Amino acid sequence: MKSQIKNKSFHFMTGWVNRFVNAGDTAMEVAGNTALRLCDMEPTYSKIAKASVVYLI
């Protein structure tokens, strides 16, 4: 009986772990794409972006 309870809780936990891993992978993909776009940005736009970030902070 105890082994069945442990197995059920293990399967429940693996589902949550997979969700967190998928969310982390997605966040890293978005961050990487954003970084690449910022590197490819023209210098005038990057100055505007930096000024807007300073203004917002």
C-alpha positions as MATLAB code, in Angstrom:
seq = 'MKSQIKNKSFHFMTGWVNRFVNAGDTAMEVAGNTALRLCDMEPTYSKIAKASVVYLI';
ca = [
       0.000    0.000    0.000;
       2.756    2.472    0.884;
       4.599    1.780   -2.360;
       1.458    2.597   -4.354;
       1.112    5.938   -2.584;
       4.757    6.755   -3.237;
       4.403    5.898   -6.928;
       1.325    8.107   -7.308;
       3.009   11.058   -5.650;
       6.094   10.503   -7.810;
       4.034   10.681  -11.005;
       2.311   13.807   -9.721;
       5.669   15.454   -9.035;
       7.132   14.576  -12.423;
       4.261   16.414  -14.112;
       4.993   19.574  -12.155;
       8.719   19.272  -12.759;
       8.113   18.965  -16.501;
       5.963   22.101  -16.443;
       8.671   24.084  -14.688;
      11.341   22.779  -17.055;
       9.251   23.685  -20.098;
       8.613   27.164  -18.694;
      12.340   27.620  -18.078;
      13.202   26.482  -21.592;
      10.674   28.916  -23.048;
      12.016   31.793  -20.944;
      15.579   31.091  -22.063;
      14.478   30.959  -25.712;
      12.704   34.315  -25.410;
      15.697   35.875  -23.635;
      18.065   34.575  -26.314;
      15.907   35.890  -29.146;
      15.617   39.267  -27.439;
      19.380   39.465  -26.939;
      20.009   38.670  -30.601;
      17.540   41.318  -31.709;
      19.146   43.905  -29.428;
      22.585   43.087  -30.849;
      21.300   43.471  -34.417;
      19.626   46.801  -33.648;
      20.851   49.938  -35.403;
      22.877   52.291  -33.191;
      20.274   55.078  -33.227;
      17.560   52.719  -32.066;
      19.783   51.298  -29.356;
      20.389   54.816  -27.988;
      16.632   55.397  -27.889;
      16.091   52.039  -26.192;
      18.747   52.780  -23.552;
      17.249   56.216  -22.875;
      13.764   54.749  -22.482;
      15.024   52.119  -20.036;
      16.738   54.812  -17.957;
      13.524   56.867  -18.028;
      11.398   53.903  -16.906;
      13.738   52.990  -14.057;
];
